[in-house]
């Protein structure tokens, strides 16, 4: 089993040596301050089935990558609540899947109003065009968040 922690902002937590939802659920809750919904575990398990031992690469051909809790499950990253968060991500957004090249900054993630509540929906984070247009809702400089699905596995790329 590994140790989380050591870097800036890391949570000192014992990481499970092997994968099981029951073992990881409390660890992810402690690290990210919110419960991880079952559909995220289902996605991770599908990735692990597609690429055993290398879940993070399973979706690469589709231009997708694992972020935050899913990346920690795959054995990468540090146990930090800031893992893969964008500089303008509000507390309500938990990134889970990168969409496109990392340089684009697009991601799908849970949106919740309360840390202990189940996710309200899956939102897409994407950079705004260089010219701001009237009616574009932005929570941070140069970034917009739009609801895309009620569950992670129902999210569709537009």
C-alpha positions in Angstrom: 0.0 0.0 0.0 1.1 3.5 -0.7 1.1 6.7 1.2 -0.7 9.8 0.0 0.9 13.0 1.0 4.3 14.5 1.0 3.7 17.3 -1.5 2.1 20.7 -1.0 -1.6 20.4 -0.2 -1.5 16.6 0.1 -3.6 14.6 2.6 -1.8 12.1 4.7 -3.8 9.0 4.0 -3.0 5.3 3.5 -3.8 4.3 -0.1 -5.2 0.8 -0.6 -2.8 -1.7 -2.1 -5.4 -3.2 -4.4 -8.6 -1.9 -6.0 -12.0 -2.4 -4.4 -14.8 0.2 -4.1 -15.2 -0.5 -0.4 -11.5 0.2 0.3 -11.2 3.3 -1.9 -14.6 5.0 -1.2 -13.6 6.4 2.2 -10.1 7.3 1.0 -11.4 9.3 -1.9 -13.9 11.0 0.3 -11.2 12.0 2.8 -8.9 13.3 0.0 -11.4 15.2 -2.1 -13.8 16.2 0.8 -16.9 14.7 -1.1 -18.2 11.3 -1.9 -17.3 9.8 -5.3 -20.5 8.6 -7.0 -20.8 5.0 -8.2 -20.7 5.9 -11.9 -17.1 7.1 -11.5 -16.2 3.7 -10.1 -18.0 2.0 -13.0 -16.0 4.2 -15.5 -12.7 3.3 -13.7 -13.6 -0.4 -13.8 -14.4 -0.2 -17.5 -11.0 1.5 -18.1 -9.2 -1.1 -16.1 -11.0 -3.9 -18.1 -9.9 -2.2 -21.4 -6.3 -1.7 -20.3 -5.5 -3.8 -17.3 -2.9 -2.1 -15.0 -3.1 1.0 -17.2 -6.6 2.4 -16.7 -5.4 6.0 -17.5 -4.5 5.1 -21.1 -7.8 3.2 -21.8 -9.6 6.3 -23.2 -6.6 8.0 -24.8 -7.6 6.9 -28.4 -10.9 8.7 -27.9 -9.1 11.9 -26.7 -10.1 11.4 -23.1 -8.0 11.1 -19.9 -8.7 10.4 -16.2 -8.5 13.2 -13.7 -8.7 13.8 -10.0 -10.1 10.8 -8.1 -10.0 8.6 -11.2 -6.3 9.3 -11.8 -5.6 8.6 -8.1 -7.4 5.3 -8.5 -5.1 4.4 -11.4 -2.1 4.9 -9.2 -1.0 8.3 -10.5 -0.9 11.7 -8.8 -0.7 12.7 -5.2 -3.5 12.5 -2.6 -4.4 16.1 -2.9 -7.8 17.8 -3.1 -6.3 20.0 -5.7 -5.3 17.1 -8.0 -6.1 18.2 -11.6 -8.2 21.2 -10.6 -8.0 24.1 -12.9 -6.9 27.5 -11.5 -10.4 28.9 -12.0 -12.4 25.8 -10.9 -14.9 26.8 -8.2 -15.3 24.5 -5.2 -18.6 23.1 -6.7 -16.7 21.4 -9.6 -14.7 18.2 -9.3 -12.9 17.3 -12.5 -13.0 13.6 -13.5 -12.3 13.3 -17.3 -10.1 15.4 -19.5 -11.6 16.1 -22.9 -9.1 16.6 -25.7 -5.5 17.7 -25.3 -4.5 18.9 -21.9 -3.5 22.3 -23.4 -7.2 22.9 -24.2 -8.2 22.7 -20.5 -11.5 21.0 -21.2 -12.9 18.6 -18.6 -16.0 16.8 -17.5 -16.7 16.6 -13.7 -19.3 16.5 -11.0 -21.1 19.7 -10.0 -22.5 19.8 -6.5 -23.8 22.6 -4.2 -22.9 20.9 -1.0 -19.8 18.7 -0.3 -21.8 15.9 1.3 -24.6 15.9 -1.4 -24.6 13.6 -4.4 -23.5 15.4 -7.6 -26.4 17.5 -9.1 -25.1 16.9 -12.7 -22.0 16.5 -14.8 -20.6 19.8 -16.1 -18.1 20.6 -18.8 -15.3 23.0 -18.2 -14.0 24.8 -21.3 -12.1 27.9 -22.0 -14.1 30.8 -23.3 -13.3 32.3 -26.7 -10.9 35.1 -26.6 -13.7 37.6 -27.3 -16.3 37.5 -24.6 -19.9 37.5 -26.0 -23.0 38.7 -24.1 -24.9 36.0 -22.3 -21.9 33.7 -21.7 -21.8 32.6 -18.0 -18.3 32.5 -16.6 -17.4 31.6 -13.0 -13.8 32.5 -13.5 -11.7 34.4 -15.9 -11.7 32.7 -19.3 -13.6 29.6 -18.2 -17.2 28.5 -18.6 -19.1 25.6 -17.0 -22.1 24.0 -18.7 -24.3 21.1 -17.6 -24.0 18.2 -20.0 -25.6 15.1 -18.2 -27.2 13.9 -15.1 -24.5 11.2 -14.6 -20.9 10.8 -15.7 -21.6 7.9 -18.0 -24.4 9.8 -19.7 -22.1 12.8 -20.6 -21.8 13.5 -24.3 -19.2 15.5 -26.0 -20.6 18.3 -28.1 
